[in-house]
């Protein structure tokens, strides 16, 4: 499957961005969060930047209460960051997929094995954040 050169991560909490710098929090893989677990894998929801339609779709996305979901904005990350992470022998194993949703054809996931330890998860989250470009609301 072909993927675009960038993906987007929604940022719900404005405190996760300081002076235009995205923290690692939106990228955290949490083995205690049932929404992130699928079998033996941990998932982080992303959206593929296939075209110009994805940003307005995400900026207008609402949560279950009807409020704007991504109050802070979005983080744009190059897929080359994932390739770089996978080139590091102690961090490899970060994968991605497209998982189209009924109202979101751009949806996908970042994926790591549930056995990744906390230092590995933290380093991966920090590296993703370090490569992120903030797109404010």
BELQUI-V280292 format. One record per backbone hydrogen bond with DSSP energy under -0.5 kcal/mol. NH is the residue of the N-H (numbers start at 1). CO is the residue of the C=O. E is the energy in kcal/mol with one decimal. If there is no record, write none. Layout:
nh,co,e
NH,CO,E
NH,CO,E
This chain:
nh,co,e
7,77,-2.4
8,47,-3.5
9,75,-2.3
11,73,-2.6
12,10,-0.6
14,12,-0.6
16,13,-2.3
17,14,-1.5
18,21,-2.5
21,18,-2.0
22,20,-0.5
23,16,-3.2
27,24,-1.5
28,25,-1.7
30,28,-0.6
31,29,-0.6
33,30,-1.8
34,32,-0.8
36,33,-2.1
37,34,-0.9
38,41,-2.5
41,38,-1.6
42,112,-3.3
43,36,-3.2
44,110,-2.1
46,108,-2.4
47,8,-2.1
48,106,-3.1
49,6,-1.9
50,48,-1.9
54,51,-1.1
56,52,-0.7
57,53,-1.6
58,54,-2.5
59,55,-2.8
60,56,-1.4
61,58,-1.0
63,67,-2.7
66,63,-1.6
69,61,-2.9
71,12,-0.5
71,69,-1.2
72,11,-1.9
73,11,-1.2
74,135,-2.6
75,9,-2.3
76,133,-2.9
77,7,-2.8
77,75,-0.5
79,5,-2.7
81,78,-1.9
82,78,-0.6
83,79,-1.8
84,80,-2.3
85,81,-2.6
86,82,-2.4
87,83,-0.8
87,84,-1.0
88,84,-0.6
88,85,-1.3
89,87,-0.6
91,88,-1.8
92,88,-1.7
95,93,-0.6
95,111,-3.2
97,109,-1.9
99,107,-2.2
101,104,-2.5
104,101,-1.4
107,104,-1.0
108,46,-2.4
109,97,-1.6
110,44,-2.8
111,95,-2.9
112,42,-2.0
114,40,-2.7
116,113,-2.0
121,117,-2.7
122,118,-3.0
123,119,-2.5
124,120,-2.4
125,121,-2.4
126,122,-2.6
127,123,-2.6
128,124,-2.4
129,125,-2.3
130,126,-2.5
131,127,-1.2
131,128,-0.6
132,129,-1.2
133,76,-2.6
134,132,-0.5
135,74,-3.4
136,134,-0.6
137,72,-1.5
